């Protein structure tokens, strides 16, 4: 379930989901995310997104959670060319493991 809207130069999205699977190994997943994009100027926009997922397995009682966040700046270099820089962070934890990931990406896009 989600909602998307636009207020002035801002576009936002909020969503959430609950899924339960019943069987030999029953699991419950809860997810939620939020995103905001703002048009800073005619050529420049910024986007920020966060999300979280929680999973629980009934048989073992094991839980896992993943948090993700990213930000991106996009600049229109011309009518068909964009440049963007983005940063991505992810943290996954469970009773067995903890993983953290950080990355940055610089990209150049040509539209045909």
C-alpha distances in whole Angstrom, upper triangle without the diagonal:
4,7,11,14,18,20,24,24,21,17,14,11,9,6,5,6,9,11,15,18,21,24,27,25,22,19,16,14,12,10,9,11,12,14,17,20,23,26,29,31,32,32,30,26,25,21,20,17,16,14,15,15,16,18,20,23,24,27,29,27,26,23,22,20,19,19,19,20,22,23,25,27,28,31,32,36,37,35,34,34,32,32,30,30,27,27,24,24,23,24,23,25,26,29,31,30,29,28,28,28,29,29,30,30,32,32,33,32,34,32,34
4,7,10,14,17,20,20,17,14,11,7,5,4,6,8,12,15,18,21,24,28,30,28,25,22,19,16,14,11,9,9,10,11,14,16,19,22,25,27,28,29,26,23,21,18,17,14,14,13,14,15,18,20,22,25,27,30,31,29,28,25,23,21,19,18,18,18,19,21,22,24,25,28,29,33,34,32,31,31,29,29,27,27,24,25,23,23,22,23,24,26,27,30,32,31,29,28,27,27,27,28,28,28,30,29,31,29,31,30,32
4,7,10,13,16,17,14,11,8,6,5,6,9,12,16,18,22,25,28,31,34,32,29,26,23,20,17,14,12,11,10,11,12,14,17,19,23,25,25,26,25,21,20,17,16,14,15,15,17,18,21,23,26,29,30,34,34,32,31,28,26,23,22,20,19,19,20,20,21,23,24,27,28,31,32,30,30,30,28,29,26,27,24,25,23,24,24,25,26,28,30,33,35,33,32,30,29,29,28,28,29,28,30,29,30,29,30,29,31
4,7,10,13,14,11,7,6,4,6,9,12,15,19,21,25,28,31,34,37,34,32,28,25,22,20,17,14,12,10,9,10,11,14,16,19,21,22,23,21,18,17,14,14,13,15,15,18,20,23,25,28,31,33,37,37,35,33,30,28,25,23,21,20,19,18,18,19,20,21,23,24,28,28,27,27,27,24,25,23,24,22,23,22,23,24,26,27,29,31,35,36,34,32,31,29,28,28,27,27,26,27,27,27,26,27,26,28
4,7,10,11,8,6,5,7,9,12,15,18,22,25,28,31,35,38,40,38,35,32,29,26,23,20,17,14,12,11,10,11,12,14,17,19,20,21,20,17,16,14,15,15,17,18,21,23,26,28,32,35,37,40,40,38,36,33,31,28,26,24,22,20,20,19,19,20,20,23,23,27,27,26,26,27,24,25,24,25,23,24,24,25,26,28,30,32,34,38,39,37,35,33,32,30,29,29,28,27,28,27,28,26,28,26,29
4,6,7,6,4,6,9,12,15,19,22,25,28,32,35,38,41,44,41,39,35,32,29,26,23,19,17,14,12,10,9,10,11,14,16,17,18,17,14,14,14,15,16,18,20,23,25,29,31,35,38,40,43,43,41,39,36,33,30,28,25,23,21,20,19,19,19,19,20,21,25,25,24,24,25,23,24,22,24,22,24,24,26,27,30,31,34,36,40,41,39,37,35,33,31,30,29,28,27,27,26,27,25,27,25,27
4,6,5,6,8,11,14,17,21,24,28,31,34,37,41,44,46,44,41,38,34,31,28,25,21,19,15,13,11,10,10,11,13,15,16,19,17,15,15,15,16,17,19,21,25,27,30,33,37,40,42,45,45,43,41,37,35,32,30,27,25,22,21,20,20,19,20,21,22,26,26,25,26,26,24,25,23,24,24,25,26,27,29,31,33,35,38,41,43,41,38,36,34,33,31,30,29,28,28,28,28,27,29,27,30
4,6,8,11,14,17,21,24,28,31,34,38,41,44,47,50,47,44,41,38,34,31,28,24,21,18,15,12,11,9,9,11,12,13,16,15,13,14,15,17,19,21,24,27,30,33,36,40,43,45,48,48,46,44,40,38,34,32,29,27,24,22,20,19,18,18,19,20,23,24,23,24,25,23,24,23,24,24,25,27,28,30,33,35,38,40,44,45,43,40,38,35,34,32,31,29,28,28,27,27,26,27,26,29
4,7,10,14,17,20,24,27,31,34,37,40,44,46,49,46,43,40,37,33,31,27,24,20,17,14,10,8,6,5,8,9,10,13,11,9,11,12,14,16,20,22,26,29,32,35,39,42,44,48,47,45,43,39,36,33,30,27,25,22,20,17,16,15,15,15,16,20,20,20,21,21,19,20,19,20,20,22,24,26,28,31,33,36,39,42,43,41,38,36,33,31,29,28,26,25,24,24,24,23,24,23,26
4,6,10,13,17,20,24,27,30,34,36,40,43,45,42,40,36,33,30,27,23,20,17,13,10,7,6,5,7,9,12,13,15,13,10,10,10,11,13,16,19,22,25,28,32,35,38,41,44,44,41,39,35,33,29,27,24,21,18,17,15,14,14,15,16,18,21,22,22,23,22,20,20,18,19,19,20,21,23,25,27,30,32,35,39,40,37,35,33,30,28,26,26,24,23,23,23,24,23,25,24,27
4,7,10,14,17,21,24,27,31,33,37,40,42,39,37,33,30,27,24,21,17,14,11,8,6,5,6,9,12,14,15,16,14,11,10,9,11,12,15,17,20,23,26,29,32,36,38,41,41,39,37,33,31,27,25,22,20,17,16,14,14,15,15,17,18,22,23,22,22,22,19,20,18,19,18,20,20,22,23,26,28,31,33,37,38,36,33,31,29,27,26,25,23,23,23,22,23,22,24,22,25
4,7,10,14,17,21,24,27,30,34,37,39,36,34,30,27,24,21,17,14,11,7,5,4,6,9,12,15,17,18,19,17,13,12,10,10,10,12,14,17,19,23,26,29,32,34,38,38,35,33,30,27,24,22,19,17,15,15,14,15,16,17,19,21,25,26,25,25,25,22,22,20,20,18,19,19,20,21,23,25,28,30,34,35,33,30,29,27,25,24,24,23,23,24,23,25,24,26,25,28
4,7,10,14,17,20,24,26,30,33,35,33,30,27,24,20,17,14,11,8,6,5,7,9,12,15,18,21,21,22,20,16,14,11,11,9,11,11,14,17,20,22,26,29,31,34,34,32,30,27,25,21,19,17,15,14,14,15,16,18,18,21,23,27,28,27,26,26,23,23,21,21,19,19,18,19,20,22,23,26,28,31,32,31,29,27,25,24,24,23,23,23,24,24,25,24,26,25,28
4,7,11,14,17,21,24,27,30,33,30,27,24,20,17,14,11,8,6,5,7,9,12,15,18,21,24,25,25,23,19,17,14,12,10,10,10,12,14,17,20,23,26,28,31,31,29,28,24,22,19,17,15,15,14,15,16,18,20,21,25,26,30,31,30,30,29,26,26,23,23,21,20,19,19,19,20,21,23,25,29,30,29,27,26,24,24,24,24,24,25,26,26,28,27,30,28,31
4,7,11,13,17,20,23,27,29,26,24,20,17,14,11,8,6,5,7,9,12,15,18,21,24,27,28,28,26,22,20,16,14,11,11,9,11,12,14,17,20,23,25,28,29,26,25,22,20,17,16,15,14,15,16,18,20,22,24,27,29,32,33,32,31,31,28,28,25,25,22,22,20,19,19,20,20,22,23,27,28,27,26,25,24,23,24,24,25,26,28,27,29,28,31,29,32
4,7,10,14,17,20,23,26,23,20,17,14,11,8,5,4,6,9,12,15,19,22,25,28,31,31,31,29,25,23,19,17,14,12,9,9,10,12,14,16,19,21,25,25,23,22,19,17,15,14,14,14,16,18,20,22,25,27,30,32,35,36,36,34,34,31,31,28,27,24,23,21,20,18,19,19,20,21,24,26,25,24,24,23,23,24,25,27,27,30,30,32,31,33,32,35
4,7,10,13,17,20,22,20,17,14,11,8,6,5,6,9,12,15,19,22,25,28,31,34,34,34,32,28,26,22,20,16,15,11,11,9,11,12,14,17,18,22,23,21,20,17,16,14,14,15,16,18,20,23,25,28,29,33,34,38,39,38,36,36,33,33,30,30,26,25,22,22,19,20,19,20,20,23,25,24,24,24,24,24,26,27,28,29,32,31,34,32,35,34,36
4,7,10,13,17,19,17,14,11,7,6,5,7,9,12,16,19,22,25,29,32,34,37,38,38,35,32,29,25,23,20,17,14,12,10,10,10,12,14,15,19,20,18,17,15,15,14,15,16,18,20,23,26,28,31,33,36,38,41,42,41,40,39,36,36,33,33,29,28,25,23,21,20,19,19,19,21,23,23,23,24,25,25,27,29,31,31,34,34,37,36,38,37,39
4,7,10,13,16,14,11,8,6,5,7,9,12,15,18,21,25,28,31,34,37,40,40,40,37,34,31,28,25,22,20,16,14,11,11,9,11,12,13,16,18,17,16,15,15,15,16,18,19,22,25,28,30,33,34,38,39,42,44,43,41,40,38,37,35,34,30,29,26,25,22,21,19,20,19,21,23,23,24,24,25,26,28,30,32,32,35,35,37,36,39,38,39
4,6,10,13,11,7,6,4,6,9,12,15,18,22,25,29,31,35,38,41,43,44,43,41,37,35,31,29,25,23,19,17,13,12,10,10,10,10,13,15,14,15,14,15,16,17,20,22,25,28,31,33,36,38,41,43,46,47,46,44,44,41,41,38,37,34,32,29,27,24,23,20,20,19,20,22,23,24,25,27,28,30,32,34,35,38,38,41,39,42,41,43
4,7,10,8,5,5,6,9,12,14,18,21,25,27,31,34,37,40,43,46,46,45,43,39,37,33,31,27,25,21,19,15,14,11,11,10,10,12,15,14,15,15,16,17,19,22,24,27,29,33,35,38,39,43,44,47,48,47,45,45,42,42,39,38,35,34,30,28,25,24,21,21,19,21,22,23,25,25,28,29,31,33,35,36,39,39,41,40,43,42,43
4,7,7,4,7,9,12,15,18,21,25,28,31,35,37,41,44,47,49,50,49,47,43,41,37,35,31,29,25,22,19,17,14,12,10,9,11,14,14,15,16,18,20,22,25,27,30,33,36,38,42,43,47,48,51,52,51,49,48,46,46,43,42,39,37,33,32,28,27,24,23,21,22,23,25,27,28,30,32,35,36,39,40,43,43,45,44,46,45,47
4,5,5,9,11,14,18,21,24,27,31,34,37,40,44,47,49,52,52,51,49,46,43,39,37,33,31,27,25,21,19,15,14,11,10,10,13,15,16,17,19,22,24,27,29,32,35,38,40,44,45,49,50,53,54,53,50,50,48,47,45,44,40,39,35,33,30,29,25,24,22,22,23,25,27,29,31,33,36,37,40,41,44,44,46,45,47,47,48
4,6,10,13,16,20,22,26,29,33,36,39,42,46,49,51,54,54,53,51,47,45,41,39,35,32,29,26,22,20,16,14,11,10,8,11,14,15,17,19,22,24,28,30,33,36,40,42,45,46,50,52,54,55,55,52,51,49,48,46,45,41,39,36,34,30,29,25,24,21,21,21,24,26,28,31,32,36,37,40,41,45,45,47,46,49,48,50
4,7,10,13,17,19,23,26,30,33,36,39,43,46,48,51,51,50,48,44,42,38,35,32,29,25,22,19,16,12,10,7,7,6,9,11,11,13,15,18,20,24,26,30,33,36,38,42,43,47,49,51,53,52,50,49,46,46,43,41,38,36,32,30,26,25,21,20,17,17,18,20,23,24,27,29,32,34,37,38,42,42,45,44,46,46,48
4,7,10,14,17,20,24,27,30,34,37,40,44,46,49,49,49,46,42,40,36,34,30,27,23,20,17,14,11,8,6,5,7,10,10,11,12,14,17,19,22,25,28,31,35,37,41,42,46,48,50,52,51,49,48,45,45,42,40,37,35,31,29,26,24,21,20,17,17,19,21,23,24,27,29,32,34,37,38,41,41,44,43,46,45,47
4,7,10,13,17,20,24,27,30,33,37,40,42,45,46,45,42,39,36,32,30,26,23,19,16,13,10,7,6,4,6,8,10,10,10,10,11,13,15,19,21,25,27,31,33,37,39,42,44,47,48,48,45,45,42,41,38,37,33,31,28,26,22,21,17,17,14,15,17,18,20,21,24,25,28,30,33,34,38,38,41,40,43,42,44
4,7,10,14,17,21,24,28,31,34,37,40,43,44,43,40,36,34,30,27,23,21,17,14,10,8,6,5,7,8,11,12,11,11,10,11,12,14,17,19,22,25,29,31,35,37,40,42,45,47,46,44,43,40,40,36,35,32,30,26,24,21,19,17,16,14,16,18,19,20,21,23,25,27,29,32,33,36,37,40,39,42,41,43
4,7,10,13,17,20,24,27,30,34,36,39,40,39,36,33,30,26,24,20,17,13,10,7,6,4,7,9,11,14,15,13,12,10,10,10,11,14,16,19,22,25,28,31,33,36,38,41,43,42,40,39,37,36,33,32,28,26,23,21,18,17,14,15,14,16,18,18,19,19,21,22,24,26,29,30,33,33,36,35,38,37,40
4,7,11,14,17,21,24,28,31,33,36,37,37,34,30,27,24,21,17,14,11,8,6,5,6,9,12,14,17,18,15,14,11,11,9,11,12,14,17,20,23,26,29,31,35,37,40,41,41,39,38,35,35,31,30,26,25,21,20,17,16,14,15,15,17,19,19,19,19,20,21,23,25,27,29,32,32,35,34,37,37,39
4,7,11,14,17,20,24,27,29,33,34,33,30,26,24,20,17,14,11,7,6,4,6,9,12,15,17,21,21,18,17,14,12,10,9,10,11,14,16,19,22,25,27,31,33,36,37,37,35,34,31,31,28,26,23,21,18,17,15,14,14,15,16,19,20,20,19,19,19,19,21,22,24,25,28,29,31,31,34,33,36
4,7,11,14,17,21,24,26,29,31,30,27,24,21,17,14,11,8,6,5,7,9,12,15,19,21,24,24,22,20,16,14,12,11,10,11,12,15,17,20,23,25,28,30,34,35,35,34,33,29,29,26,25,21,20,17,16,15,15,15,17,18,21,23,22,20,20,19,20,21,22,23,24,27,27,30,29,32,32,34
4,7,10,14,17,20,23,26,27,26,24,20,17,13,11,7,6,4,6,9,12,15,18,22,24,27,27,25,23,19,17,13,12,10,9,10,12,14,16,19,21,25,27,30,32,31,30,29,26,25,22,21,18,17,15,14,13,15,16,18,20,23,25,23,21,20,19,18,19,20,21,21,24,24,27,26,29,29,31
4,7,10,14,17,19,22,24,24,21,17,14,11,8,6,5,6,9,12,15,19,22,25,28,31,31,28,26,23,20,17,14,12,11,10,11,12,14,17,19,22,24,28,30,29,28,27,24,24,21,20,17,16,15,15,15,17,18,21,23,26,28,26,23,22,20,20,19,20,20,21,23,23,26,25,28,27,30
4,7,10,14,16,19,20,20,17,13,11,7,6,4,7,9,12,15,19,22,25,28,31,34,34,31,29,25,23,19,17,14,12,10,10,10,11,14,15,19,21,24,26,26,25,24,21,20,17,17,14,14,14,15,16,18,20,23,25,29,30,28,25,23,21,20,19,19,18,19,20,20,22,22,25,24,27
4,7,10,12,15,17,17,14,11,8,6,5,6,9,12,16,19,22,25,29,32,35,38,37,35,33,29,26,23,20,17,14,12,11,10,11,12,14,17,19,22,24,24,24,23,19,19,16,16,14,15,15,17,18,21,23,26,28,32,33,31,28,26,23,22,20,20,19,19,20,20,22,21,24,24,27
4,7,9,12,13,13,11,7,6,4,7,9,12,15,19,22,25,28,32,35,38,41,40,38,36,32,29,25,22,19,17,14,12,10,9,10,11,13,15,19,20,20,20,19,16,16,14,14,13,15,16,18,20,23,25,28,31,35,36,33,30,28,25,23,21,20,19,18,18,18,19,19,21,21,24
4,6,9,11,11,9,6,5,6,9,12,15,18,22,25,29,32,35,38,41,44,43,41,39,35,32,29,26,22,20,16,14,11,11,10,11,12,14,18,19,19,20,19,16,16,14,15,15,17,18,20,23,26,28,31,34,38,39,36,33,31,28,26,23,22,20,20,19,19,20,20,22,21,25
4,6,7,8,6,4,7,9,12,15,19,22,25,28,32,35,39,42,44,47,47,45,42,39,35,32,29,26,23,19,17,14,12,10,10,10,11,15,16,16,18,17,14,15,14,15,16,18,20,23,25,29,31,34,37,41,42,39,36,33,30,28,25,24,21,20,19,19,19,18,20,19,23
4,7,8,5,5,7,10,13,17,20,23,27,30,34,37,40,44,46,49,48,46,44,40,37,33,30,27,24,20,18,14,12,10,10,10,12,15,16,17,19,18,15,15,14,15,16,18,21,23,26,29,32,35,39,42,43,40,37,34,31,28,25,24,21,20,19,19,19,19,21,21,25
4,5,5,7,10,13,16,20,23,27,30,33,37,40,44,47,50,52,52,50,47,43,40,37,33,30,27,24,21,17,15,12,11,9,10,13,14,15,17,16,14,15,15,16,18,21,23,26,29,32,35,39,42,45,46,43,40,37,34,31,28,26,23,22,20,20,19,19,20,20,23
4,6,8,12,15,18,21,25,28,32,35,38,41,45,48,51,53,53,51,48,45,42,38,35,32,29,25,22,19,16,13,11,9,8,11,11,11,14,14,12,14,15,17,19,22,25,28,31,34,37,40,43,47,47,44,41,38,35,33,30,27,24,23,20,19,18,17,18,17,20
4,7,11,14,17,20,24,27,31,34,37,40,44,47,50,52,52,50,47,44,40,37,33,30,27,24,20,17,14,10,8,5,5,8,9,10,12,11,9,10,11,14,16,20,23,26,29,32,35,39,42,45,45,42,39,36,33,30,27,25,21,19,17,16,14,14,15,15,18
4,7,10,14,17,21,24,28,31,34,37,41,44,47,49,49,47,44,40,37,34,30,27,24,20,17,14,11,7,6,5,7,9,12,13,14,12,10,10,10,12,13,16,19,22,26,29,32,35,39,42,42,39,36,33,30,27,24,22,19,17,15,15,14,14,16,17,20
4,7,10,14,17,20,24,27,31,34,37,40,43,46,45,43,41,37,34,30,27,24,21,17,14,11,8,6,5,7,9,12,14,15,15,14,11,11,9,11,12,15,17,20,23,26,29,32,35,39,39,36,33,30,27,25,22,20,17,16,15,15,15,15,17,17,21
4,7,10,14,17,21,24,28,31,34,37,40,43,42,40,37,34,30,27,24,20,17,14,11,7,6,5,6,9,12,15,17,18,18,17,13,12,10,10,10,12,14,17,19,23,26,29,32,36,36,33,30,27,24,22,19,17,15,15,14,15,16,16,19,19,23
4,7,10,14,17,20,24,27,31,34,37,39,38,36,34,30,27,23,20,17,14,11,8,6,5,7,8,12,14,18,20,20,20,18,15,14,11,11,9,11,12,14,17,20,22,26,29,32,33,30,27,24,22,19,17,16,14,14,15,15,17,17,20,20,23
4,7,10,14,17,21,24,28,31,34,36,35,33,31,27,24,20,17,14,11,7,6,4,7,9,12,15,18,21,23,24,23,22,18,17,13,12,10,10,10,12,14,17,19,22,26,29,30,27,24,22,19,17,15,15,14,15,16,17,19,19,23,23,27
4,7,11,14,17,20,24,27,30,33,32,30,27,24,21,17,14,11,8,6,5,6,9,12,14,18,21,24,26,26,25,23,20,19,15,14,11,11,10,10,12,14,17,20,23,26,27,24,22,20,17,16,15,15,15,15,17,18,21,21,24,24,27
4,7,11,14,17,21,24,27,30,29,26,24,20,17,14,11,7,6,4,7,9,12,15,18,22,24,27,29,30,29,27,23,22,19,17,14,12,10,9,10,12,14,16,19,23,24,21,19,17,15,14,14,15,16,17,20,21,24,24,27,27,31
4,7,10,14,17,20,23,26,25,23,21,17,14,11,8,6,5,6,9,12,15,19,21,25,27,30,32,32,31,29,26,25,21,20,16,14,12,11,10,11,12,14,17,20,21,19,17,16,15,15,15,16,18,19,22,23,26,26,29,29,32
4,7,10,14,17,20,23,22,19,17,13,11,7,6,5,6,9,12,15,19,22,24,28,31,34,36,36,34,33,29,28,24,23,19,17,14,12,10,10,10,11,13,17,18,17,15,14,14,15,16,18,20,22,25,26,29,29,32,32,35
4,7,10,13,16,19,18,16,14,11,8,6,5,7,9,12,15,19,21,25,27,31,33,36,38,38,36,35,31,30,27,25,22,20,16,14,11,11,9,11,12,15,16,15,14,14,15,16,18,20,22,24,27,28,31,30,34,34,36
4,7,10,13,16,15,13,11,7,6,4,7,9,12,15,19,22,25,29,31,35,37,40,42,42,40,38,35,34,31,29,25,23,19,17,14,12,10,10,10,12,15,14,14,15,16,18,20,22,25,27,30,31,34,34,37,37,40
4,7,10,13,12,10,8,6,5,6,9,12,15,18,21,25,28,31,33,37,39,42,44,44,42,40,37,36,33,31,28,25,22,19,16,14,11,11,9,12,13,14,15,16,18,19,22,24,27,29,32,33,36,36,39,39,41
4,6,9,9,7,6,4,7,9,12,15,18,22,25,29,31,35,37,41,43,46,48,47,45,44,41,40,37,35,31,29,25,23,19,17,14,12,10,11,13,15,16,18,20,22,25,28,31,32,36,37,40,40,43,43,45
4,6,6,5,5,6,9,12,15,18,21,25,28,32,34,38,40,44,46,48,50,50,47,46,43,42,39,37,34,31,28,25,21,19,16,14,11,12,13,15,17,19,22,24,28,30,33,35,38,39,42,42,44,44,46
4,6,5,7,9,12,15,18,21,24,28,31,35,38,41,43,47,49,52,53,53,51,50,47,46,43,41,37,35,31,29,25,23,19,17,14,14,16,18,21,23,26,28,31,34,37,38,42,42,45,45,48,48,50
4,6,8,11,14,17,20,24,27,30,34,37,40,44,45,49,51,54,56,55,53,52,49,48,45,43,39,37,33,31,27,24,21,19,15,14,16,19,21,24,27,29,33,35,38,40,43,44,47,47,50,49,51
4,5,9,12,16,19,22,25,29,32,36,39,42,44,48,50,53,55,55,52,51,48,47,43,42,38,35,31,29,25,22,19,16,12,11,12,15,18,21,24,27,30,33,36,38,42,43,46,46,49,49,51
4,7,10,13,17,20,23,27,30,34,37,41,43,47,49,52,54,54,51,50,47,46,42,40,36,34,30,27,23,21,17,14,11,10,12,15,17,20,23,26,29,32,35,37,41,42,45,45,48,48,51
4,7,10,14,17,20,24,27,31,34,38,40,44,46,49,51,51,48,47,44,42,39,37,33,30,27,24,20,17,14,11,7,7,9,11,14,16,19,22,26,28,32,34,37,39,42,42,45,46,48
4,7,10,14,17,20,24,28,31,34,37,40,43,45,48,48,46,44,41,39,36,34,30,27,24,21,17,14,11,9,6,7,9,11,12,14,17,20,23,26,29,31,35,36,39,39,43,43,45
4,7,10,13,17,20,24,27,31,33,37,39,42,44,44,42,40,37,36,32,30,26,24,20,17,13,11,7,6,4,7,9,9,10,11,14,16,19,22,25,27,31,32,35,36,39,39,42
4,7,10,14,17,21,24,27,30,34,36,39,41,41,39,38,34,33,29,27,23,20,17,14,11,8,6,5,6,10,11,11,10,11,12,14,17,20,23,25,28,30,33,33,37,37,40
4,7,10,13,17,20,24,26,30,33,35,37,38,36,34,31,29,25,23,20,17,13,10,7,6,4,6,9,13,13,11,10,9,10,11,14,16,19,21,24,26,29,30,33,33,36
4,7,10,14,17,21,23,27,30,33,35,35,34,32,28,27,23,21,17,14,11,8,6,5,6,9,12,15,16,14,12,11,10,11,12,14,17,19,22,24,27,28,31,32,35
4,7,11,14,17,20,24,26,29,31,32,30,28,25,23,19,17,13,11,8,6,4,6,9,12,15,19,19,16,14,12,10,9,10,12,14,16,19,20,24,24,28,28,31
4,7,10,14,17,20,23,26,29,29,28,26,22,20,17,14,11,8,6,5,7,9,12,15,18,22,22,20,17,14,12,11,10,11,12,14,17,18,22,22,26,27,30
4,7,11,13,17,20,22,25,26,24,22,18,17,13,11,7,5,4,6,9,12,15,18,22,25,25,22,19,16,14,11,10,9,9,11,13,15,18,19,22,23,27
4,7,10,14,17,19,22,23,22,20,16,14,10,8,6,5,7,9,12,15,19,22,25,29,29,26,23,20,17,14,12,11,10,11,12,14,16,17,21,22,26
4,6,10,13,16,18,20,19,16,12,10,7,6,4,7,9,12,15,19,21,25,28,32,32,29,26,23,19,17,14,12,10,9,10,11,13,14,17,19,22
4,7,10,13,16,17,17,14,10,8,6,6,6,9,12,15,19,22,25,29,32,36,35,32,29,26,23,20,17,15,12,11,10,11,12,13,16,18,21
4,7,9,12,13,13,10,7,6,4,7,9,12,15,18,21,25,28,31,34,38,38,35,32,28,25,22,19,17,14,12,10,9,10,10,13,14,18
4,6,9,11,11,9,6,5,6,9,12,15,18,22,25,28,31,35,38,42,41,38,35,32,29,26,22,20,16,14,12,11,10,10,12,14,17
4,5,7,8,6,4,6,9,12,15,18,21,25,28,31,34,38,41,44,44,41,38,35,32,29,26,23,19,17,14,12,10,9,10,11,14
4,7,8,5,5,7,10,13,16,20,23,27,30,33,36,40,43,47,46,43,40,36,33,30,27,24,20,17,14,12,9,10,10,12,15
4,6,5,7,10,13,16,19,23,26,30,32,36,39,42,45,49,49,45,43,39,36,33,30,27,23,20,17,15,11,11,9,10,12
4,6,8,12,15,18,21,25,27,31,33,37,39,43,46,50,49,46,44,40,38,34,32,28,25,22,19,16,13,11,9,9,10
4,7,10,13,17,20,23,25,29,31,35,37,41,44,47,47,44,41,38,35,32,30,26,23,20,17,14,11,8,6,5,7
4,7,10,14,17,20,23,26,29,33,35,39,42,45,45,41,39,35,33,29,27,23,20,17,14,11,7,6,5,6,9
4,7,10,13,17,19,23,26,29,32,35,39,42,42,38,36,32,29,26,23,20,17,14,11,8,6,5,7,8,12
4,7,10,14,17,20,23,27,30,33,37,40,39,36,33,30,27,23,20,17,14,11,8,6,5,6,9,12,15
4,7,10,13,17,20,23,26,30,33,37,36,33,30,26,23,20,17,14,11,8,6,5,7,8,12,14,17
4,7,10,14,17,21,24,27,31,34,34,30,27,24,20,17,14,11,7,6,5,6,9,11,15,17,21
4,7,10,14,17,20,24,27,31,30,27,24,20,17,14,11,8,6,5,7,9,12,13,17,19,23
4,7,10,14,17,20,24,27,27,23,20,17,14,11,7,6,4,6,9,12,15,17,21,23,26
4,7,10,13,17,20,24,23,20,17,14,11,8,6,5,6,8,12,14,17,19,22,24,27
4,7,10,13,17,20,20,17,14,11,7,6,5,7,9,12,15,17,21,22,26,28,31
4,7,10,14,17,17,14,11,8,6,5,7,9,12,14,18,20,24,25,28,29,33
4,7,10,14,14,11,7,6,5,6,9,12,15,18,22,24,27,28,32,33,36
4,7,10,10,8,6,5,7,9,12,15,18,21,24,26,30,30,34,35,38
4,7,8,6,4,6,9,12,15,18,22,24,28,30,33,34,38,39,41
4,5,5,6,9,12,15,19,22,25,27,31,33,36,37,40,41,44
4,6,8,12,15,18,22,25,28,31,35,36,40,41,44,45,48
4,7,10,14,17,21,24,27,30,33,35,39,40,43,44,47
4,7,10,13,17,20,24,26,30,32,35,36,40,41,44
4,7,10,14,17,21,23,27,29,33,34,38,39,42
4,7,10,13,17,20,24,26,29,31,34,36,39
4,7,10,14,17,21,23,27,28,32,34,37
4,7,10,13,17,19,23,25,28,30,33
4,7,10,14,17,20,22,26,28,31
4,7,10,13,17,19,23,25,28
4,7,10,14,16,20,22,26
4,6,10,12,16,19,22
4,7,10,14,17,20
4,6,10,13,16
4,7,10,13
4,7,10
4,7
4
